[in-house]
Amino acid sequence: MYLMVEDNPNCRSDERMFAESGDDRLVLRVMLDMPSGQTGWCDVAGVENDGAFTVAHARQVEDSAAGSAWLVLGGDWGVRLRAANGGAWSLNDPTQWGVPFLVLDHAGAGIQFGETRR
C-alpha cells in the first residue's frame, strides 16, 4: 500500500509504503505522548479533504523495526487527535493536533478498537 498525505490544514505531508495484512478495524482512542508532554488516551478521527471529520481505522502492517505494527489511518487529510473526551472536533482548536498517520506497537495495547470494519 502506498500512503500519501499532502500538506493540508490538518497536518504536514508524509508518504510511505507499507506491506499490509488483515482487515481494517475501527479505532476510537490511542495512547500517545501528547504535545503537552503528558501521556494519555487520545480520541482520534479521520479528516477528509473538505475538512469533514470521519472515523479512523487501523490495519496491521509490516514494520522493519518491530516485525509488525498497527497503521492508524484517517481521511485524505490524515488523522486528528485530542485529549480523551475533549469536546467537538475542530481544525481551529489549539488543543487538538493532526498527523498524517500513526504507526503503533503491534500488540495493540495502546489502541482502543471499535467494531471491525468490513
C-alpha positions as CSV (number, residue, x, y, z in Angstrom):
1,M,0.0,0.0,0.0
2,Y,1.3,3.4,-0.9
3,L,0.1,6.1,1.5
4,M,0.4,9.8,0.7
5,V,-1.0,12.7,2.7
6,E,-0.2,16.1,1.1
7,D,0.2,19.3,3.2
8,N,-3.2,20.5,4.4
9,P,-4.8,22.5,7.2
10,N,-4.7,19.4,9.5
11,C,-1.1,18.2,9.1
12,R,2.2,18.2,7.2
13,S,2.8,15.9,4.3
14,D,4.2,12.4,4.5
15,E,4.3,9.4,2.2
16,R,5.3,5.8,2.8
17,M,5.0,2.3,1.5
18,F,3.5,-0.4,3.8
19,A,3.0,-4.1,3.3
20,E,-0.4,-4.6,4.9
21,S,-2.1,-7.7,6.3
22,G,-5.5,-8.2,7.9
23,D,-8.8,-6.3,7.9
24,D,-9.4,-2.7,8.9
25,R,-10.5,-2.1,12.4
26,L,-12.3,0.9,13.8
27,V,-10.2,3.0,16.2
28,L,-11.8,5.1,18.9
29,R,-8.7,6.1,21.0
30,V,-5.0,5.7,21.1
31,M,-2.4,6.1,23.9
32,L,0.1,8.7,23.0
33,D,2.6,11.3,24.2
34,M,0.7,14.5,23.8
35,P,2.1,17.9,22.8
36,S,1.6,18.9,26.5
37,G,4.3,16.4,27.5
38,Q,1.7,14.1,29.2
39,T,1.0,10.5,28.1
40,G,-2.7,9.5,27.9
41,W,-5.6,8.3,25.9
42,C,-6.5,10.5,22.9
43,D,-9.6,10.5,20.8
44,V,-8.8,10.0,17.1
45,A,-10.8,10.9,14.0
46,G,-10.1,11.0,10.3
47,V,-10.1,14.3,8.3
48,E,-11.4,14.4,4.8
49,N,-10.2,16.8,2.1
50,D,-13.1,19.1,2.7
51,G,-12.4,19.4,6.4
52,A,-15.1,17.0,7.4
53,F,-14.4,14.5,10.3
54,T,-14.8,10.8,9.9
55,V,-13.8,7.6,11.6
56,A,-10.3,6.5,11.9
57,H,-9.3,2.9,11.3
58,A,-6.2,0.7,11.7
59,R,-4.7,-2.3,9.9
60,Q,-1.7,-4.4,10.6
61,V,1.4,-3.7,8.5
62,E,5.0,-5.0,8.3
63,D,7.4,-2.8,10.2
64,S,11.2,-3.1,9.7
65,A,12.0,-2.4,13.4
66,A,9.3,-4.4,15.2
67,G,8.2,-7.0,12.6
68,S,4.6,-5.8,12.6
69,A,2.7,-2.8,13.7
70,W,-0.7,-1.1,13.6
71,L,-1.1,1.7,11.0
72,V,-3.8,4.1,12.1
73,L,-5.3,6.0,9.2
74,G,-7.9,8.7,8.7
75,G,-9.1,10.5,5.6
76,D,-7.3,12.4,2.8
77,W,-6.0,15.0,5.4
78,G,-4.8,12.4,7.9
79,V,-5.9,11.9,11.5
80,R,-6.9,14.4,14.1
81,L,-6.1,13.9,17.8
82,R,-7.3,15.4,21.1
83,A,-7.2,14.5,24.8
84,A,-9.9,11.9,25.5
85,N,-13.4,13.4,25.8
86,G,-12.0,16.8,24.6
87,G,-15.2,18.2,23.1
88,A,-16.1,18.9,19.4
89,W,-13.6,18.3,16.6
90,S,-12.2,21.4,15.0
91,L,-9.3,22.2,12.8
92,N,-9.0,25.6,14.7
93,D,-8.9,24.2,18.2
94,P,-5.3,24.7,19.5
95,T,-5.7,21.8,22.0
96,Q,-6.1,19.4,19.0
97,W,-3.4,18.3,16.6
98,G,-3.1,16.5,13.3
99,V,-0.7,13.9,11.9
100,P,-0.7,12.1,8.5
101,F,-1.0,8.7,10.2
102,L,0.3,6.8,13.2
103,V,2.4,3.6,13.4
104,L,1.8,1.9,16.8
105,D,3.0,-1.2,18.6
106,H,1.9,-4.5,17.1
107,A,0.4,-5.7,20.3
108,G,-2.3,-3.0,20.1
109,A,-2.3,-2.3,23.8
110,G,-2.3,1.4,23.1
111,I,-5.3,1.3,20.8
112,Q,-9.0,1.2,21.8
113,F,-10.7,-0.6,19.0
114,G,-14.4,-0.4,18.0
115,E,-16.2,-2.9,15.9
116,T,-14.3,-4.5,13.0
117,R,-15.0,-2.8,9.6
118,R,-16.0,-4.8,6.6
